[in-house]
Amino acid sequence: MPRWLLPESISDILPSEARKVEDLRRRLLDLFRGYGYELVMPPLLEYIDALLTGTGGDLDLRTFKLVDQLSGRTLGLRADMTPQVARIDAHLLGREGVVRLCYAGSVLHTRPAGVYAGREPLQVGAEIYGHAGLEADLEAIELTIESLRLAGIPGVRLDLSHVGVLQALLAQAPGLSEAQLLPLLLAKDAPTLREWLEAARRDAADVVDPAVFAALLALPGFYGPAAGPDSVLARARRLLPDVPGLCAALDELERLAGSPVFSRYPDVDLSVDLADLRGYRYHSGVTFAAYVPGQADSVARGGRYDNVGRSFGRARPATGFSLELRELAGLMPDAPPATAVRAPWSDRPDVADAVARLRAAGEIVVQVLPGHEHEQQEFACDRELVEQGAGRWTVRPLAARGQA
């Protein structure tokens, strides 16, 4: 095998894609800054116990591990930046009140998250700490939608969910294996779910209300419109058992779905999916995911994860979202190459001064090395720097000399 081959599901980013990804990254971070979010840059690796603290074990199998030759302790290469940002808020900043932080950088996964996914996603996201109300969740959702709008992504569908629904049901089903149940709910595998629940009901019929088993079996079907007389929330109130905590979760989803914030986004299809439980062990309340046509998986995902900071010495309400930058950039239409000024290579001071003035004014200036005048460029040179008189330089369209 050639030594220069990359590992499976790891790839280079070549100039045209890199330009699109970097431009999107800058514009997203500027968008976040406009909402008052401060940029942080966590390290690529940390001690594994700190890196996985508060994540409920969901990230453990996705995290590369290695031994630090200086300390002998196990290190992890981050698979998600959100826990790191929570550590920064709780342990390093230590501010009171609301803190808004954003981030962008590479993460590494032991296995790709999907069939076409890579193992080195470029993650960008924003988090709000210090406010437990739905106002913070709405801000995170609004910023998610604005991020997709900035990327020019049409046809967005936003699915709302709440981990409190399943938590309330499982609280009435002691001994039921959460680890076995979750994959079945996520896959919406109704036949296997029914078979598994029937076996579990036979084993626990004397301690578990049959209505709870019926609710768990029906949970994948609670998917559809967020509003209206036949909305998912209306059906859930009619059909799910009235157990502690469940109505409170539905109340939060109803208040969220009814917010006037969504009237500003009539093109966004707002739905509810009570079985969308990815990150169940990590999240603590409302969750959401954004989908676009032609993509099986979500393009952005977020939700509430209160008290993760407790493991770092300070419990804090928290909510936020993240998206995969390279995947999002791949959904954008290709932009035309940036225009540039072609200039002759020279070490003369007057040429250097003319080139410097153009670059200071924001122009891209490509100085053509001798013998390479007709080679393909990443940039579209539509103008050229030409000399008019001794030491006087001006820019004119290349078409003036009949050149393409």
N, C-alpha and C positions, 0 to 999 in steps of 0.2 A: 504494500500500500504506500503511495507517495506520502512523504512526510508533511507536505503542505496541505493535505486534505483536512478540513475542519471536522470536529465531532458531529455526530448526528443531531439534527435540529438546531445547529449553530450556524450562523451565516454572516458574511460581510454585508455592509450597507454601502452600495456603490453611489457615485456622485449624484445622479439625478434623484434617487430616492433619499439620499442623505440631505440634499438641499430641501426637499419637501418636508422631511421629518424635522429638521432643525428650524425651519421657518415656522412650522406649526408649534413646536415647543416654545419658541420665543413668544409667539402671539398668545398662546394659552397662559403662560406665566404673566404676561402683561395684563391679560383679562383678570386673572386671579388678584393681581396687585391692585387693579381698579376696584375690587371688592374689599380691599384692606388686608389681603393675605401676605404674610412675610415668608420669604423663601428660606428654607433650611436645606442642608446637604449632609445627610447622615453618611457614615462610612459604609463601604461595601461589605465589610465583614465585622463581626462582633463575637464575643464569647457566646456560645450556643445557649446557655441558660438565660442570658439577657435577651437574646434575639427572639426566642420562642416564648418568653414570659407573657402570659395573658392571652395567648392565641388559642388556648383550648386544645392544643395538639394538632390542629388542622394543618399547620405549616411544616410539621416535623418531617413527614415523608417527602416533601417537596424541597427540602433544604439540603444543599451540599455541606458536608462536614469535613474538617481537616484538623490536624493537631498543630498548635502553635509551638514552633521550635524554641521560642524564648521562655514561655511559661509552662509548657507541657499540657495546657488546657485545650479543650475542644473548641474550635471556632466554627462559625457557620457563615456561609455566603448568603446574604439576604435573599429570600424568596418573595418578600413583600416589604415595602417601606413604611407602611402604616404603623406597625408596632414601634419602629424606631422613632417616628415622629411623636408618638404618644410618650415615649421615654424622654424625649427632649422637652416636651411640655411639662411633664410631671417632675422630672429630676433636675434638669439643667436650667430651664427658664424660671420655674417656680412663681410665675405671675398669678395674681388674683384676678378673678373676672374672666371675661371672654378673651381667648387667644385664637387667632386665625393663622394657620401655617400651611404652606404649600411646598411641593417638592417635585423633582424630575430626575430620573436616573435609571440605570440598568439594574435589573434583578436577575437572579439565576434560578432555574428550576431543574430538579433532577430528572423530571419527565415533562414533555410538553403537555400543556393543559388541554389541547384539542388536536384533531387530526392534522390541521394545517398550521398549528401554532409552533413557534420557536421556543427554545429553552432559555433565551436571554431577552425577555420582554423589556421594552423601554416604558417604565411606569411614570405617569404624571398624575398628581392628585392634589386635593385640598382637604383640610380637616379643621373643624371648629371645636374648641374645648371651652368648658366652663358654663354652658347653658343647657339645661335639661329639657326645655320646652320644644314644641314642634316648630317654633320659629327657626331654630337652627337646622332642623331637618329640611324645612322648606328652602332655606338658603342653599343648602348643599344640593338639593334637587334642581333649583333654579340655575345654579352654576353649572351643573351637569348638562342641562339643556342648552345653556348659552355656549358651552364648550363645543357641543355638536353642531350648533348653528354656526359658530365661528369656522368650523371645518367644512361648512357647506353640505352637511349630511342631511338629506331629506327623508321623510317617512319615518320619523322616530316614534317608537312605541315605548312607553314607560310603564313597567310593571311594579306595583307596590306589593309589599308583603310585611309580615310581622312575626318574629320568632315567638312572641308571646302566645300565639294561638297553639302551636305545638307544645310549648312549655306547659300551658294550662292542661292540655289533654294528657300529657305524660305524667303530670303530677297526680292524676287520678288512676294511673296504670303502673303501680310499683312493680319493679322487676322486669318490665318490658325493655328489650335491648334496643337502646337508642342507636347504637352503632350499626345494627342490622336494619333498622327501620328507615333511617335517613336515606341511604342509597335508593331504596325502593320508592320513596316519596319523590326524590329528585328525578328519577327516571320515569315517573308516572307509569310504572309497570303494574297496571291494575291486576292482571291474573296472578302474578307472583306475590304482589302485596296481599291479595285476598288469601292465597294459600298460606302465606306466612302468618297472617293475623288469625286465621282460623286455628292454626296449630297453637299459636300463643294463647288464644281464648280457651282452648281445651285445657291448657296447663294452668291458666290463671282465672278460670271462670268464677271461682268463689271469692275473689278479691277485687275484680275489675268490673265496673259497670258495663253491660253490653252496649250501651249508647256510646261509650267512649271508643270501643272497637269499631262501631259503625261509623263514627266520625272520622277516625283515622283512615278507614277504607275509602270514605268519600272525599277526603281532603284533596287529592289530585284533581278532582273535578271542580273545585272552587277556583275557576279561572275564567276571566272575562271582563266585561265592562265594570268600571269603578263607580258609575252613577246610574240612576234610573231605577224603576220599580223592580226590574229583574236583574239588578246588579249583583255581583258576587257577594258584596257585603250584606245586601238584603236577604239573599238566600242563606248566607251563613247564619244570620240571626234567627232565621226560621228553623234551620235544620240542625245546627250544631248544639250540643248540650250546654246548659247554663251552668258552667263550672267556674270556680274562682279564677279570675285573671283573663278569661277568654273574652268577655264582653268589653273589658277595658282595652284590650288589644284592638278589637273591632272598632271601638269608639275612636281610638287614635287614627286608625286608617280612614275612617269616615271624615273626621275633621281635616285630615291631610288632603284627601281627594276633593273635598268641598272648598278648598282654599281659592280665593280670587286670583292667586298667583297663576293658576293654570289657564285662566281666561286670557292671559297675555300670550299663550301658546296654543292657539286653536288648531294648529297643524300637528300637535303632539297627541297621539292616541294613548289615553290614560286607562290602564287596566289594573286588575288585582290578580295575583297568583299566590294563594295561601300555601302552596306546596313548594314554592321557590325558596328553599332553605339552605342554599349554599352559604357557608360561613356560620351555620347555626350555632356552633359552640363558641364562636367569637362574638357574634352580635348579641345585642341585648334588647332591641326594640324594632322600630320601623326599619325595613330594608327596601332597596329599590334597584332596578336594573333597566338599562336602556338597550333596545334592540332596533336594528334597521333591516330593511328588505334585503334578502340575499345572504344574510349572515345568520347561521344557526345559533351561535352563542352571542352573549351580550357584548356590546362595545364599551359599556361603562357600568360600574357597579358600586354601590355604596350602602351606607346605613349607620345605625347607631351602635356604639360599642362602649357604653358607659363603664367606668371604673376599671378599665384596663390599666390605667395609671396607678392603681392601688399597689400593684406589684413593684412599682418604682418609687413607692413611698408617699403617693398622694392620689387618692381617688378623684377622678374628674369626669363629669359628663362629657361625652364626645360623639361626634358624628362627622361623616365626610364621604368622599368618593374617590375612585381612581379609574383610570383608563389606560389602555395600552397604546402608546403613541405611534408605534410603527404600524400597527393594525389600523388605527384610525386614519393615518396618512394614506394607507393603501386604498381606502374607500374614497379619497378625494380625487377629483379629476386632475389630470396632469396639467400643470401650468406651463405656458410657453417659456423657453429659456430666457433668462434675464438678458436684457440688452447691455451692450458694452461698447467702449471706445477702443479701437485698435490703434496702437502707437508703435512707432519704430523703436527697436532697442538702441540705446545710446547712453554713454556715460557723460555726455555733455551737460553742464549745469543748467543750461536753458531748457533742455528736454526734461531733466529731472524736476525742475520747477513747474513746468507746464503739467506734467503728470501728477505731481503732488497737489496742485490746485484743483484738478479735476477730482481726484480721490477725496480730498477734503470736502468737496461739494456733494459727495455721495455717489459719484460715478464709479463704475467698474472699468478699470483701464488695464487692458492686456497688452503688455509689451511683447512684440513678436520677435523671437530670436532669429538671427540670420539663417536663411534657408528653410524656414518653416512657415512661410507666409500663407500657405493654402491648406494647412492642416485643420482637421475638425476640432472645434472648441466646445466646451460645455456651455459657453456663453455665446449669444448671438451678437456678433460685432456688426452693428448697423451704422457706425460712424468711425471716422479715423482722425487722428491728430496729424496735421500736416503743417509744414513750415511755409510761412509767407514772409519772405524777406529774412534778413540775417537775424536769427535769434527770436523771431516772432512766430508763435505757434497758434493755430486755431483748429477748431473741430468742425468737420463738415460731413454730410451724409456720404456713405460709401457709394450710393447710387449716382452721386455727382460724377463718378468716374466709370459708371456702368458696371459696378461690381455688386454681386449678391452678398 
